[in-house]
Every structure is written in structure tokens, then in C-alpha cells.
């Protein structure tokens, strides 16, 4: 068994060496070509996801660490995409928000054509409830999020904006632009805001 692992490790090292030995950019080009070919049979709506917009191109160019001028441009551009609720209310129903936060629907090939509303998939990156047994750690824990911020009105707006388009606050961050991409509706985002900022929400218990 140890010999098998040693052979496998050697293959990985050799493959990595070949990749690094390629002319600069050739490895990335080959990877891009492989990705595109694997999506050849995907629906047009999915193929469109391979096309980067201006912000994504900048983040790729600077490996998610853009210089200040580029970061400022990203934040200004993405801030302009935020659409606020027509009724002026930034919080919806936290119970609906809880269901959305625990749903990853809409992000898989098998979810097309859609048969249910998209979910926020929040649990994949964040802890939301002290009773949760499994949650992602790519993002910070959101447990007691509103409570720690004293449920301030300014914080409610900040949460709405962060969910709608996080690039407006943290350029080249990992969180998806759920509102700007139209993946979630304004009403769904309001429900997620309520989940984080309502005193009655399990997030703040």
C-alpha cells in the first residue's frame, strides 16, 4: 500500500512539473479549453457562465488581490448595480429566509430546467444557528449577527447590500453576487436579511 501511495505521489509531482514547464499562460489556456469542452453540451444559460464580466476579469488578472485603484473601481461599479426594494423595506420574513439559506437549489445541472426557486446556499459557507451540526467555514460565522450589531438600521442596509452584491463592499471576495446576477429576487434577499437581522430569528437566539 505504501508503494502504491509513493507511485501516485510521483505521478502527481511529474504532472505538476510538466505543467510548470509549459510556457507561461499555456497551462491556463489548456485548462480553459478543457473546461469549455466539458460544458459543450450544457444549456446556453449555463454556457454563459463561462463568460467573465469586467469585475471577474480584473479579479482573475490580479488573483483576487487587486491594487487599490482597481479595487475602488470594482466597488464603485458594483455598488451601482444594487437595486433596493420598491417599498423601501429591507427586511422580509425570516422563516422564509431560513428555508432559503439552507437550500442550494439552482446551482446544479440537474436543477435545469428549474422546478423550484433558487436557494441562497448560505449554509455551505457560514454557520447560521448554534444548533447546526454541519456548515461551511469559507465565510465567517453569522451566528448572533444582528444581535452583535444591536439590530441597527444602518447594519440592516449593509446586510442587504452585502447579499445583493458583495463586490460593492469586498472586491474580489468569494461570496456570489446573488442579487446582481438575478440568482435571487429582491424579495428573497429581504427574507435573508430578516434571517440575519430579526431579533426573533434563530440566528440571534
N, C-alpha and C positions, 0 to 999 in steps of 0.2 A: 504493500500500500504506500509506504514511504517513497519507494522508487517511482510509483505512478505519479505521486504528487510532484516529485522532483522533475519528471519529464514534462508534466503540464506546466510547471513554473518556467522551465527552459523555453517552451514554445511561446509563452507569453512574453518573455524577455526578447526572444528573437523577433517576434512580430512587432513589438514596440520599437526595436532597433531599426527594422525596415521602415516603419512609419516615420521615425525621426530622421532617417537618412534621405527621405524624399525631399525634393526641392521645396523651399518654403511656400506654403499655400497649396501644394499639390495634394497633401493628405486631406486638408479640409475640403478641397474640391471633390475628391473621391468620395468622401463621406456625404457631401451634399448630393452627389449623383446617386448614391445608394439609397439615401432617404427618399429622394424624389421618385426613384423607380419603384420603391416599396409602396408608394402611395398612388401608383398609376391607375389602379382600379377603384380608388376611393371616389366618393361623390364629389362633385365640383365644390360644394360648400366646405368640404374637408381639405381639398387640394389648395383652396385659397389660404388656408392657414400657414402654408409654406412661404407665402409672400410677406416679407418684413416691411413694416412701415418705417417712417423716418426715425422714430424713437428706438425701435428694435434694432435697426441698422447701427445706430450710434452706440447702443449698449453692447452689441456684438463687437464693434470696432474697438471699443475700449475695455472689453472683457468685464463689463458691469462696473467699472470704476472710471467714469468719465471725468475729465477735467472740469473745473468749476464753471467755465463759460458754457460748456456743453450741457452740464447738469442743470444750470439755470435755464437754458433754452428748452430743455426737456420739460422741466416743471411748468414753465410758462405755457408751453404748447398744450400739455396735458390738462392743465388747470382750465383752459378754455373749452375743453370738451365736456366738462361736468354740467349735467342738466339737473336742476333742482325740481322737486315736486311742485306741480301747478297750484296745489292748495297751501303750500308753504309749510306743511307739516313734515318733519323729517323722521318721525317715528311711527311705525305701524303696529302690528300685532306680534308680540314676542313669541307667542306659541307657534305661529306660522314660521317665524324666523328660526325657531329651534328645529323644526322639521327640515327647513331648507339647509341649515348648517350641517345637518347630519346626512344630507343627500349628495351623492356625487353624480347624479344622473345628468346626462347631456355631454359628458366628456369622453365617451367611448364610441367606437364604430357601431357597436350593437344598439346604440341609442338613436340611430338614424334609420328611417325617418322617426322623428320624435313622437313618443306616445304618452309623455308626461312632461311637466315643466322641468326646466333645468334646476339643479341644486347648486348651492354655494360651495359644497365640498370643504367647508371650513375645518371640520374635524381632522382632515388629512394633514393639516399644518399647525393647528392650535388646540390647546386644551380649553374647553369652554365651561365644564362643570366639574366640581370636586369629586363627583361620583363616577366620572368616566374612567373606564379601565384601560381604554386604548385610544390614543390620539397621537397626531404627528407633532414633531418638535422643530420643523423647519422654521416656523414662526414662533413668536413669544406666546406664553400662556395668556389667555384672555379672561381667566377666572377672576372675578371681582373687578372687572374692567371699569364699569360705570361707578361702582362703589368707591374705588380708589380715586376717581376723578370727581367725586361728590356730585355726580349726575349733572354737571354744569352744562348749560345750554350751548356754550361755545364748543364743548367737547362733543356734544351730540352732532353738531355740524361737521366737526373734524372727522368723526367716525363715518358719517355719510360720504364725505368726500374721499376718505381713505378707501372705502369699499367701492365707490363708483369708479375712481381712478387713482390707485395708489402711486402711480408715477408722478402725480402732481405734488406729492409730498416726499417720496423717496425715489429719486431717479435710478432706474436700472435695478429696482428691488425685485424680489421673487414673486410677490403677490400679483395675481392676474387682474386685469382691468375689467372687472365684472360688469360695470355699467357702460363704460365707453365702448366695449366690444359688443354690447347688446346681448350678452350672455344671460344677464339677469335684468329684469324690468325695474323701473323706479319703485314700484310697489313692493317688489321682493327685497330690494335694498333697504327700504324703510322698515320692513319686518326684521331684517338682520340688525339694523341699528337698534331697534327696540330690544332685541335679544341681548345686546351688549349694554344698553344704557337704561333699561327699565328696572326700577327697584324690585319689581315682582319677579323678574326673570331669574331662573336658577343659576345663571351666570353670577348674579350678585348676592346669592344666599350664602 
